[in-house]
């Protein structure tokens, strides 16, 4: 599990990439929670980023919006980009 690996791996890191799909449509809930994002933020170096591949059916996708809103509750800077011709978007948050 990514949360266990995060607890035992040493930091700080400049980049954490979350691309956690195992036959699922969306990221597992425990990897897009405030607790997980705060733990990631605690491992990032100042200016470090966390990037997520988020399944999305369009700009109004409620799950993608919820993941971004949760990121925004833990990080000061969050951006989202749609992946062209794909059912994904990339969400990036920066530790300031």
C-alpha positions as MATLAB code, in Angstrom:
seq = 'XXXXXXXXXXXXXXXXXXXXXXXXXXXXXXXXXXXXXXXXXXXXXXXXXXXXXXXXXXXXXXXXXXXXXXXXXXXXXXXXXXXXXXXXXXXXXXXX';
ca = [
       0.000    0.000    0.000;
       1.281    3.472   -0.860;
       0.508    4.807    2.617;
       2.728    2.199    4.264;
       5.529    2.857    1.766;
       5.221    6.590    2.400;
       5.611    6.122    6.146;
       8.815    4.110    5.826;
      10.512    5.847    2.904;
      12.896    8.667    3.644;
      12.389   12.191    2.375;
      12.333   14.975    1.674;
      11.389   14.551   -1.966;
      11.023   17.053   -4.771;
       8.281   15.067   -6.515;
       5.716   12.451   -5.499;
       3.669   10.908   -8.318;
       0.414    9.140   -7.474;
      -0.749    6.850  -10.278;
      -2.595    4.188   -8.357;
      -5.118    2.261  -10.385;
      -5.582   -1.461  -10.015;
      -8.470   -2.273  -12.312;
     -10.387    0.641  -10.841;
     -11.849    3.712  -12.491;
     -10.645    6.152   -9.838;
      -7.818    6.476   -7.342;
      -8.555    4.445   -4.190;
     -10.222    6.690   -1.598;
      -7.441    6.254    0.960;
      -4.976    7.776   -1.550;
      -6.983   10.946   -2.118;
      -7.823   11.837    1.471;
      -6.648   14.808    3.521;
      -4.678   12.431    5.726;
      -2.748   11.022    2.776;
      -2.135   14.430    1.179;
      -0.911   15.866    4.497;
       1.439   12.921    4.883;
       2.751   13.471    1.353;
       3.146   17.198    2.056;
       5.167   16.362    5.151;
       7.603   14.370    3.004;
       8.023   17.014    0.299;
      10.905   19.475    0.236;
       9.920   23.156    0.096;
       8.774   23.794   -3.469;
       8.148   20.069   -3.949;
       5.142   18.846   -5.899;
       2.686   15.996   -5.772;
       1.154   15.004   -9.111;
      -1.844   12.727   -9.543;
      -3.304   10.985  -12.554;
      -7.045   11.360  -11.919;
      -9.707    9.515  -13.895;
     -12.137   12.045  -15.324;
     -15.058   11.981  -17.722;
     -14.866   15.706  -18.436;
     -14.285   19.140  -16.969;
     -17.326   18.799  -14.715;
     -16.362   15.375  -13.329;
     -17.385   15.427   -9.642;
     -14.731   12.931   -8.521;
     -11.887   14.849  -10.170;
     -13.244   18.070   -8.638;
     -13.434   16.438   -5.193;
      -9.829   15.205   -5.443;
      -8.667   18.699   -6.433;
     -10.692   20.303   -3.644;
      -9.166   17.901   -1.132;
      -5.687   18.730   -2.449;
      -6.508   22.437   -2.098;
      -7.432   21.899    1.547;
      -3.871   20.640    2.177;
      -1.730   22.682   -0.259;
      -1.651   26.359   -1.171;
      -1.258   25.848   -4.917;
      -3.236   23.326   -6.969;
      -3.636   23.113  -10.749;
      -5.554   20.723  -13.028;
      -4.989   19.855  -16.683;
      -7.091   17.663  -18.946;
      -5.180   15.001  -20.866;
      -6.208   15.424  -24.522;
      -8.204   12.575  -26.050;
      -8.171   10.688  -22.763;
     -10.361   10.044  -19.733;
      -7.781   11.494  -17.352;
      -6.562   14.736  -15.969;
      -3.421   15.647  -14.071;
      -3.677   17.414  -10.733;
      -0.546   19.023   -9.299;
      -0.077   20.583   -5.867;
       2.967   22.504   -4.632;
       4.356   22.627   -1.112;
       5.219   26.235   -0.376;
];
